Amino acid sequence: MPLPAIPRRVKIGDAAAFAGTTPRAIRYYHAIGLLAEPERGGDDRRRYGYDDMIRLLWVRRMADAGISLNDIHAAFAGTSGIEQSLARLEESLASQAAAIEAQRAAVNRLREVGSPLGLLSPLVTGRLRDLPPGALRSADLDTLLVTERVLGPLGAAVQADRFVVLATHPELRAEEDRLAEAEAALDDTMSPDDPRIEDLAAQRCDHETALAAAIEGSGLEGALNDLLDREDEHAGEEEEEGARTSAMEAIGKMPYDFSPARVRYEERVIELLHSADQAGDRDQRTC
């Protein structure tokens, strides 16, 4: 049986197809000196011979293994040991494997919970997963998402207790909705010096105090400590490089489109809550 025609040299397209790459990649290998440019034929096109293809195949095999082009170049040049390259590669693969495992865990939680709540950390999911359907609103999830980004899973888990209380105390939820509607009316038509801002801030402070009392009375704080003990193994599993930022930094990075009146209102709420906390500390020391 006669053999098919065996070329002595092949064009770049055939070389790329055989090696499992693209002509563009081969030209890049030429540009960085990883693959020497072969002789050109009478049509001024590159022609690749056996030795060129062997080199190209090794380049592709090493690249497919995850070895960087710089390390491949150094390995061929003999300027560094392959062990150094493999050590870096192993470290990179271990990091990728951890990231994949974290993605699998997130997908499994999402499937199990059946809502976007499953995309938050296990600490937060564990706090809220037993709430009845519809008790946790979309806006609540949005808030938890931002909090987890700024303060991490622990901060969001603490905040989750607030939404548990709102979901289980209709009178507090009604007051929350009333205050949210009033806050939304603090638009650009209102002056930051409007006296209604002070009154509304006091109402918000009273509401937050009532929420804190309800959280304390429900035993959620103790349950949170138990949950933290069980979830210690998950600590940092989803934390990305630079994932955390301070609350003050977040103010300048997360847009809320607050009017000057709304900004003043938020400042007054913080001031009033801080004053209330200080008064409470003084009362405890007196006792």
Secondary structure, 3 states (H helix, E strand, C coil): CCCCCCCCCECHHHHHHHHCCCHHHHHHHHHCCCCCCCCECCCCCECECHHHHHHHHHHHHHHHCCCCHHHHHHHHHCCCCHHHHHHHHHHHHHHHHHHHHHHHHHHHHHHHHCCHHHHCCHHHHHHHCCCCCCCCCHHHHHHHHHHHHHHHHHHHHHHHHHHHHHHHCHHHHHHHHHHHHHHHCCCCCCCCCCHHHHHHHHHHHHHHHHHHHHHHHHCHHHHHHHHHHHCHHHCCCCCCCCCCCCHHHHHCCCCCCCCHHHHHHHHHHHHHHHHHHHHHHHHHHHC
